[in-house]
Amino acid sequence: MNNENTNEPQDKAVDEEVAREMEGVPEHLRDDGGEDAEAADEALDEALASLRGDLENAKQEVLYARAETQNVRRRMEKDVQDARNYAATGFARDILSVADNLGRALDAIPAEQRDDDKLKGFIAGIEATQRELEKVFNQNGITRIAAKGMPLDPNQHQAMMEVPTDEVEPGTIVQEMQAGYMIKDRLLRPAMVGVAKKPD
């Protein structure tokens, strides 16, 4: 009992000090533990729920931004790879006429002149040039499109004329007027061909 009596003056002093501090605070802001405390708790819970929702939205936006950044990076890498793979397309298309002319030059030499000692070195030089050009084409992924004897493929062949014949199925390529080429997996130039049709 003595302890309770000795604490009484101290408790009274604390109460007076609290009362002095609360003097300037308006009534509606004082926390007396009643309805106002419950309303404050509800407001705090609502604010907390709102902040959690905002945090969830921010997390989703970060995930979407990361995914978009990754997609942009992949597209850029693909564009760079395509630029490397197909950078020589224009030049390759221009050089195909050189290959065509070399082929025509060799085809134009009559068989009897191929055995002529004076022309053997010249012909061998043209053939070596043609082989070297084909080697360079292969090194750069430029390949000739198969045509004669193949069925017409509009993605690789351009039909220039129809040839009536019953020796092969209609739609089969029977003549190649100009060779076609691919650069890697893209069409560089379609093969110009004659296609079989049923005779009238």
C-alpha positions as CSV (number, residue, x, y, z in Angstrom):
1,M,0.0,0.0,0.0
2,N,2.8,2.3,0.7
3,N,4.0,1.9,-2.9
4,E,0.7,3.0,-4.3
5,N,0.7,6.1,-2.1
6,T,4.2,7.0,-3.1
7,N,3.3,6.8,-6.9
8,E,0.2,9.0,-6.5
9,P,2.1,12.4,-6.5
10,Q,4.2,11.2,-9.5
11,D,1.1,10.1,-11.5
12,K,-0.6,13.4,-10.6
13,A,2.3,15.3,-11.9
14,V,2.3,13.3,-15.2
15,D,-1.4,13.9,-15.7
16,E,-0.9,17.7,-15.1
17,E,1.9,17.8,-17.6
18,V,-0.2,15.9,-20.2
19,A,-3.1,18.2,-19.6
20,R,-0.8,21.3,-20.1
21,E,0.5,19.8,-23.5
22,M,-3.1,19.1,-24.7
23,E,-4.3,22.6,-24.0
24,G,-3.5,23.9,-27.5
25,V,-4.9,20.8,-29.3
26,P,-8.4,21.1,-30.7
27,E,-11.0,18.6,-29.4
28,H,-11.5,16.6,-32.7
29,L,-7.8,15.8,-32.9
30,R,-7.5,14.5,-29.3
31,D,-7.3,10.7,-29.1
32,D,-9.6,9.6,-26.3
33,G,-9.8,6.0,-27.5
34,G,-13.5,6.1,-28.6
35,E,-15.1,6.4,-32.0
36,D,-12.4,8.7,-33.3
37,A,-9.7,6.0,-32.7
38,E,-11.7,3.5,-34.6
39,A,-12.3,5.9,-37.5
40,A,-8.5,6.7,-37.5
41,D,-7.7,2.9,-37.6
42,E,-10.1,2.5,-40.5
43,A,-8.6,5.4,-42.4
44,L,-5.1,4.0,-41.7
45,D,-6.2,0.5,-43.0
46,E,-7.7,2.1,-46.1
47,A,-4.5,4.1,-46.7
48,L,-2.5,0.9,-46.2
49,A,-4.7,-1.0,-48.6
50,S,-4.4,1.8,-51.2
51,L,-0.6,1.8,-50.8
52,R,-0.5,-2.0,-51.3
53,G,-2.5,-1.7,-54.4
54,D,-0.2,1.0,-55.7
55,L,2.8,-1.2,-54.9
56,E,1.2,-4.1,-56.8
57,N,0.5,-1.8,-59.9
58,A,4.1,-0.5,-59.7
59,K,5.5,-4.1,-59.7
60,Q,3.3,-5.0,-62.7
61,E,4.5,-1.9,-64.6
62,V,8.1,-2.8,-63.8
63,L,7.6,-6.3,-65.1
64,Y,5.9,-5.0,-68.3
65,A,8.8,-2.5,-68.8
66,R,11.4,-5.2,-68.4
67,A,9.6,-7.5,-70.9
68,E,9.3,-4.6,-73.4
69,T,13.0,-3.8,-73.0
70,Q,13.9,-7.4,-73.6
71,N,11.7,-7.5,-76.7
72,V,13.3,-4.4,-78.0
73,R,16.8,-5.8,-77.3
74,R,15.9,-9.1,-79.2
75,R,14.6,-7.1,-82.2
76,M,17.7,-5.0,-82.3
77,E,19.9,-8.1,-82.2
78,K,17.9,-9.6,-85.0
79,D,18.2,-6.4,-87.1
80,V,21.9,-6.4,-86.5
81,Q,22.2,-10.0,-87.5
82,D,20.1,-9.4,-90.6
83,A,22.2,-6.4,-91.5
84,R,25.4,-8.6,-91.2
85,N,23.8,-11.5,-93.2
86,Y,22.3,-9.5,-96.0
87,A,24.5,-6.4,-96.2
88,A,26.0,-7.6,-99.5
89,T,22.6,-8.2,-101.2
90,G,22.7,-5.2,-103.5
91,F,26.3,-5.8,-104.5
92,A,25.6,-9.6,-105.0
93,R,22.6,-8.8,-107.2
94,D,24.8,-6.5,-109.3
95,I,27.6,-9.1,-109.6
96,L,25.2,-11.8,-110.9
97,S,25.2,-10.2,-114.3
98,V,29.0,-10.7,-114.3
99,A,28.5,-14.4,-113.6
100,D,25.8,-14.6,-116.3
101,N,28.2,-13.1,-118.9
102,L,31.0,-15.5,-117.9
103,G,28.6,-18.4,-118.4
104,R,27.5,-17.0,-121.8
105,A,31.1,-16.5,-122.9
106,L,31.9,-20.1,-122.1
107,D,28.7,-21.4,-123.8
108,A,29.5,-19.4,-126.9
109,I,32.8,-21.1,-127.5
110,P,32.4,-23.8,-130.2
111,A,33.6,-27.3,-129.3
112,E,36.2,-27.4,-132.1
113,Q,37.8,-24.2,-130.8
114,R,38.2,-25.6,-127.3
115,D,40.9,-27.9,-128.6
116,D,42.8,-25.1,-130.4
117,D,46.1,-24.6,-128.7
118,K,46.0,-20.8,-129.2
119,L,42.6,-20.6,-127.3
120,K,43.2,-23.2,-124.5
121,G,44.9,-20.8,-122.1
122,F,42.2,-18.1,-122.7
123,I,39.4,-20.6,-122.1
124,A,41.1,-22.0,-119.0
125,G,41.4,-18.4,-117.7
126,I,37.6,-17.8,-118.1
127,E,36.8,-21.1,-116.5
128,A,39.1,-20.4,-113.6
129,T,37.4,-17.0,-113.1
130,Q,34.0,-18.6,-113.1
131,R,35.1,-21.2,-110.5
132,E,36.6,-18.4,-108.3
133,L,33.3,-16.4,-108.6
134,E,31.3,-19.5,-107.6
135,K,33.6,-20.1,-104.6
136,V,33.1,-16.5,-103.4
137,F,29.4,-16.8,-103.9
138,N,29.4,-20.0,-101.7
139,Q,31.5,-18.3,-99.0
140,N,28.9,-15.5,-98.8
141,G,25.9,-17.8,-98.7
142,I,24.9,-17.2,-102.3
143,T,23.6,-20.4,-103.9
144,R,22.1,-21.2,-107.3
145,I,18.5,-22.2,-107.4
146,A,17.8,-25.7,-108.8
147,A,15.5,-25.3,-111.8
148,K,15.5,-27.7,-114.7
149,G,13.4,-30.8,-114.0
150,M,12.0,-29.3,-110.9
151,P,8.3,-28.4,-110.3
152,L,7.6,-24.7,-110.7
153,D,7.9,-22.9,-107.3
154,P,6.6,-19.4,-107.6
155,N,8.8,-18.4,-104.6
156,Q,11.9,-19.2,-106.5
157,H,11.0,-19.4,-110.2
158,Q,9.5,-17.0,-112.7
159,A,7.7,-18.7,-115.6
160,M,8.6,-16.8,-118.8
161,M,6.9,-19.2,-121.3
162,E,5.0,-22.5,-121.6
163,V,6.5,-25.3,-123.6
164,P,4.0,-27.9,-125.0
165,T,5.3,-31.4,-124.3
166,D,4.1,-34.8,-123.0
167,E,7.6,-36.0,-122.0
168,V,7.2,-34.5,-118.5
169,E,4.4,-33.6,-116.1
170,P,2.7,-30.2,-116.7
171,G,4.2,-27.5,-114.4
172,T,7.7,-29.1,-114.6
173,I,10.6,-26.7,-115.6
174,V,12.0,-27.8,-119.0
175,Q,14.2,-24.8,-119.8
176,E,16.2,-22.3,-117.8
177,M,16.7,-18.9,-119.5
178,Q,18.5,-17.2,-116.5
179,A,19.8,-18.8,-113.3
180,G,18.2,-17.8,-110.1
181,Y,20.1,-17.3,-106.8
182,M,19.4,-17.3,-103.0
183,I,21.4,-15.4,-100.4
184,K,21.2,-17.5,-97.3
185,D,17.4,-18.0,-96.9
186,R,16.3,-15.0,-99.0
187,L,15.6,-14.8,-102.7
188,L,18.2,-12.8,-104.5
189,R,16.9,-13.3,-108.0
190,P,14.3,-15.7,-109.3
191,A,15.2,-18.2,-112.0
192,M,13.6,-17.4,-115.3
193,V,12.2,-20.6,-116.8
194,G,10.1,-22.3,-119.4
195,V,7.4,-24.6,-118.0
196,A,5.9,-27.7,-119.5
197,K,2.2,-27.7,-120.5
198,K,0.0,-30.4,-122.2
199,P,0.1,-30.1,-125.9
200,D,-3.1,-28.8,-127.6
